[in-house]
Amino acid sequence: MSVVEILLTLALVAPGLPPLAAAQQTPPPDAGERRRVELDEVARVASVMVDGDLCRRIMTPRALERMRTPDPRDQWSAGDNFDVHHEPYIRTKKTLMRLARLVSYPCDVNLWMPFQDRPDRIQILIRNAHELSQFWPWGALDQPMIPEMKQVLENGARVTVRRKPGMISVLAPVRDSLGDIVGLVEVVAEVPGAKRQPVHAD
């Protein structure tokens, strides 16, 4: 009896066995890898859609001054006096919210902006609906720049980061009308099946 005849006989005797073609297929990637691929695609689109010229106009000089010169009598004065130019802020936030809806699960697209005179510091200028981020310590107005962010700002390549258990972030550059990299987005979601991370915690 040939191999083909044997397989046909097995298929008739045990119809629950998987077909030969299905048995030879490469198994699909795991859920975490599929999510990484989807987030990377959102990040790629974000690099095209987010307007760096608008992003640079969001923060007001008054808010920046309060951050640079904290009031020794009031440790919360910088946060209490933080304000933005409404038009570029709202337009950018709407774009980020639309980008997050490109996937069917909770996802945030956050805007991070560096400081021109302080290359070692960065701020999360816009957070979004689910308050997801691997990098932002709750309440911080600015913070040290992590190496992966510096890499994106220097070479413009998207970078996937998995620092916090159960979360995936893809970092992607934001460019102005001259093509210069002026900031970055963090496209972030939780790994399928992961335990929910606390939002207001480091």
N, C-alpha and C positions, 0 to 999 in steps of 0.2 A: 504494500500500500504506500502511495506517495505521501509526502509531507502535506500537500494540499488536501488530499483525501482525508488524512488524519484530522486536520484542522476542521474540515467540514463536518466530519463525524462528531467531533467534540462540540461543535456549535449546535448540532441537532440534539445531542444527548444532554448537554448542559447549557441551555440558552442563556443562563445568567452570567456566563463568562464574558469578559469584555472582548470586543472585536479585536482582531490582530492590529488594525491600523491605530486604534485608540491606545493599545498597549505600547506601541512604538513611539507615540508622541512624546515630546519633551514636556515634563511637568510644568505648569504655569508658575510664574514667580510668586513668592509669598505675598501676603497682603501688605506687609510693611514696604516691600520693594515697589509694589504697584502704587502705593500712596506716594512714595518718593518721586516716582516718575511723573505722577499727576501734579504734584507740587512744583516740580522743576518746570513743567510746561506753563503753569500759572506764572512762575517767576520770569520765564522767558518773555511772556506777553507783557508782564508788568514793566520790564525794562523798556519796552516800546511805548507803552501807554502813559506812564507816569511822567509828568512834565517837570523837569529839573528846574526850569526858570521859575515856575510857580512855587516849587518847594523852597527855594532860596528866599522867597518873599514872605513866607509864613510867619516867622518869628519877629516880634517887634524889638527895636533897640531897647525899649524900657525893660522888657522881660530879660533880655540878655544882660543888661546892666545890673539888675537885681541878682542874677545868678552869679555874676563876677564879684559883687561886693555885698556879701551877706550881712545882715544886720545882727550884730552880736547880742542885741537885746531881744531878738525874735528869730528863732531858728527856722520858722516856717514862712518868713516874709517873702522869700524868693518864689515859693509855690503859690502863695496867696496873691502875688502880684504878677503871675505869669499870664501873659495875654498874647494874642495872635492877630494878624491881619485877616479879617474874616473871609474875604473873597477868595484868596488863594488857598486858605485852609479848607473851606467848604468844598471847593472844586476838587482839591486833591483827595480829601477824605471820601467823597462820593466815588471817585475813581477806584480807590483802594477797596471800598465796600463791594463794588461791582466785580472787581477781580476775584475777590474771595468767593463770590457766588458761581464761579466757573466749575467748582466741584460741589458734590452733593452732600458733603459732611461739614461739620464745623471747622472753619478755617479763618485765619486772620492774615491780612496783608498789612504789616506795620512799616511805617516810614522812619528810618534812622538817618540823622544828619550829623556830619562831623563839624568841628569848629576849625575855621581856617587858621586861627592863631594858636590852636592847641591840638596838634595832630595826634596826641595820645588820648584825647577824650572824644566822646560821642554822646548824642542824646536820642532817645526815642521820641520823635516829635509828634507822631500820630499813632495811637493804638486803636484797635477796633473792637467789634461787638463782643467777642468771646474773651478778650483780654489774655490771649495766648501769646507767650513769648518764652524762648529758652534763656534769654539773656538779661531781661529787665528786672532789677530788684525793685519791688514795689515802693513807690514814692520817690525814686531817684529822678532828679531833673537832668543830670548828666552823669556819666560813668566812664571808667576806663574802656578803651577800645580793645576788643578781643582780636587775636591774630587773624581769624577768618574774615572779619570785617575789613581789616587793613588790607588783606589780600584782594578782596573784591574791589575796594577803592583804588588799588594800585594797578591791577591788571584787567579788571572788567569781566572776569570769568565768574560764572555762577558757582556757588559752593554749597554743598549739603552738609549740615551739622546735626549731630545727634549727641548733644552733651547731657541734657536732662532726660532721665529715663522716661520712656513712653512718649517722646515728642520728636518730631522731625521738622527742621527748618531748612529752607533753601534761601540763601542770600543772593541778591542780584543787584547790579548797578543801576543807578538813576542818572540820566544824562541831561544836560541842558541843550539849548538849540545849537550850540557850537560843538556838541559831541563830547564835552568834558564831563567826567564823572563827578557829581556834586553830592551824592548821597547813595543810599541803598535801601532796598526793601527786604523785609523778612517775611517770607511766605511760610506759615507755620500751622501745623495740625497735630493731633495726637495719633499715635500708632493705633491701628485697629485693635480693639480689645484691651488696650492699656488702661490702667487705673487712672482715674481723673486726677490731675495735678492741682493742688491748691493755687488759686490765682494770686491772693494777697500774701505771698510768701517768697523768700529768696529761693 
